[in-house]
Amino acid sequence: MSTRVLTAHIPEELAEKVDGYAKSMDRSRAWIVKQALSNWVYREEERIRLSLEALEEADRIGTISHEDMVAWANSLGTDDELPPPKPRRP
């Protein structure tokens, strides 16, 4: 696999922590940074995937307005409890 060098200015305190983890794990600083960056990219890709999935779901089944949810929540435990709101399609 081909590689590229990325350069970033890191606050001294963070760089010292990276150095400490690298030493305690008997790994290089580059390995620690590559692991951290790989994990961040994975989480971002997952966040985007889940967001798109949620938007598709909302388009498919609809959404519940904030006002309807607040009214329902405020009615809980009262003599006039409302039924749970149902999603409405846009």
One Martini backbone bead per residue (centre of mass of N, CA, C, O) as a GRO file, in nm:
protein
   90
    1MET     BB    1   0.097   0.036   0.023
    2SER     BB    2   0.061   0.354  -0.015
    3THR     BB    3   0.201   0.666   0.103
    4ARG     BB    4   0.162   0.961   0.315
    5VAL     BB    5   0.249   1.275   0.426
    6LEU     BB    6   0.137   1.437   0.719
    7THR     BB    7   0.092   1.769   0.844
    8ALA     BB    8   0.084   1.887   1.193
    9HIS     BB    9  -0.009   2.103   1.437
   10ILE     BB   10   0.063   2.032   1.777
   11PRO     BB   11   0.009   2.046   2.081
   12GLU     BB   12   0.233   1.986   2.320
   13GLU     BB   13   0.053   1.821   2.515
   14LEU     BB   14  -0.041   1.615   2.302
   15ALA     BB   15   0.237   1.516   2.210
   16GLU     BB   16   0.316   1.403   2.489
   17LYS     BB   17   0.092   1.194   2.503
   18VAL     BB   18   0.171   1.038   2.254
   19ASP     BB   19   0.453   0.965   2.352
   20GLY     BB   20   0.356   0.809   2.602
   21TYR     BB   21   0.193   0.592   2.454
   22ALA     BB   22   0.416   0.487   2.273
   23LYS     BB   23   0.600   0.393   2.500
   24SER     BB   24   0.393   0.210   2.663
   25MET     BB   25   0.338   0.038   2.374
   26ASP     BB   26   0.580   0.008   2.186
   27ARG     BB   27   0.542   0.253   1.981
   28SER     BB   28   0.497   0.469   1.746
   29ARG     BB   29   0.388   0.774   1.676
   30ALA     BB   30   0.272   0.702   1.396
   31TRP     BB   31   0.088   0.473   1.494
   32ILE     BB   32  -0.090   0.640   1.680
   33VAL     BB   33  -0.189   0.844   1.467
   34LYS     BB   34  -0.305   0.636   1.268
   35GLN     BB   35  -0.514   0.517   1.461
   36ALA     BB   36  -0.666   0.777   1.526
   37LEU     BB   37  -0.741   0.852   1.233
   38SER     BB   38  -0.888   0.592   1.160
   39ASN     BB   39  -1.106   0.614   1.381
   40TRP     BB   40  -1.222   0.885   1.294
   41VAL     BB   41  -1.303   0.808   1.007
   42TYR     BB   42  -1.492   0.580   1.083
   43ARG     BB   43  -1.690   0.753   1.257
   44GLU     BB   44  -1.769   0.949   1.032
   45GLU     BB   45  -1.881   0.740   0.834
   46GLU     BB   46  -2.094   0.634   1.033
   47ARG     BB   47  -2.243   0.900   1.084
   48ILE     BB   48  -2.328   0.943   0.791
   49ARG     BB   49  -2.477   0.677   0.747
   50LEU     BB   50  -2.686   0.716   0.979
   51SER     BB   51  -2.803   0.982   0.877
   52LEU     BB   52  -2.906   0.876   0.604
   53GLU     BB   53  -3.084   0.656   0.725
   54ALA     BB   54  -3.268   0.849   0.887
   55LEU     BB   55  -3.371   1.012   0.645
   56GLU     BB   56  -3.501   0.774   0.498
   57GLU     BB   57  -3.694   0.699   0.727
   58ALA     BB   58  -3.843   0.969   0.736
   59ASP     BB   59  -3.944   0.952   0.442
   60ARG     BB   60  -4.100   0.681   0.484
   61ILE     BB   61  -4.262   0.741   0.785
   62GLY     BB   62  -4.184   1.002   0.910
   63THR     BB   63  -4.273   1.255   1.153
   64ILE     BB   64  -4.243   1.425   1.466
   65SER     BB   65  -4.328   1.687   1.621
   66HIS     BB   66  -4.230   1.878   1.875
   67GLU     BB   67  -4.508   1.967   1.975
   68ASP     BB   68  -4.629   1.681   2.001
   69MET     BB   69  -4.419   1.574   2.206
   70VAL     BB   70  -4.463   1.784   2.427
   71ALA     BB   71  -4.762   1.736   2.472
   72TRP     BB   72  -4.734   1.439   2.548
   73ALA     BB   73  -4.530   1.467   2.781
   74ASN     BB   74  -4.710   1.669   2.949
   75SER     BB   75  -4.950   1.447   2.983
   76LEU     BB   76  -4.802   1.277   3.159
   77GLY     BB   77  -4.970   1.194   3.460
   78THR     BB   78  -5.243   1.278   3.379
   79ASP     BB   79  -5.590   1.285   3.318
   80ASP     BB   80  -5.498   1.382   2.998
   81GLU     BB   81  -5.373   1.165   2.832
   82LEU     BB   82  -5.199   1.115   2.553
   83PRO     BB   83  -5.136   0.973   2.280
   84PRO     BB   84  -4.909   0.874   2.093
   85PRO     BB   85  -4.758   0.997   1.843
   86LYS     BB   86  -4.772   1.014   1.494
   87PRO     BB   87  -4.642   0.995   1.209
   88ARG     BB   88  -4.569   1.236   0.950
   89ARG     BB   89  -4.586   1.316   0.636
   90PRO     BB   90  -4.466   1.567   0.419
   0.00000   0.00000   0.00000
